[in-house]
């Protein structure tokens, strides 16, 4: 590829000025292009998974690189029927599996779908590895995630340092399943939800800060726990 015949400084500046969808497309051109991209240092100002970004309320991985305002979104769901009639298609291979992607341009970024069901974490991990970045934050409605344990035990979750729980109402059981399966302590946790039932504060994996925004059982449990500690 002619791009990589340029000096490193030249092609790295070109690639870091690209949008995320352009970078992932370039990485699928060849093994060489993928390895060259992985040698580049990207500035990644925005990197997380949110359920706020999708009207259908499924989690969405969002990535923005460089100083541009456009981002890449990967919905954790099968592409709706209308999506396969829009945007453009391209092919890419991840872990030996060929994906037929459909990307749809929006006002602020690109939404990417794959024809492979439930491949969203595979694609997310591919992007994280490509730009050598780690997942930073989660902003989640726990009620829209079917397998909470499977979700939070994905390898990319080990680096998460901020979790916002934005469910309107969440059960103590779901909170316990979610937080009891976090492998590494989380630095900041914000719970904006009304909690139904009792949950033991001792079982939740926090490291420094817990903030709650409802007068619920988890807040009382935390206060009792701190007083006894």
PyMOL commands that set and color helices and strands:
alter all, ss='L'
color gray80, all
select helices_A, chain A and resi 2-5+8-16+20-27+31-38+81-85+120-130+142-144+148-152+155-159+172-180+201-203+217-228
alter helices_A, ss='H'
color red, helices_A
select strands_A, chain A and resi 46-50+60-64+71-75+88-94+97-105+109-114+137-140+162-165+169-171+186-191+194-196+206-212
alter strands_A, ss='S'
color yellow, strands_A
deselect
rebuild
show_as cartoon
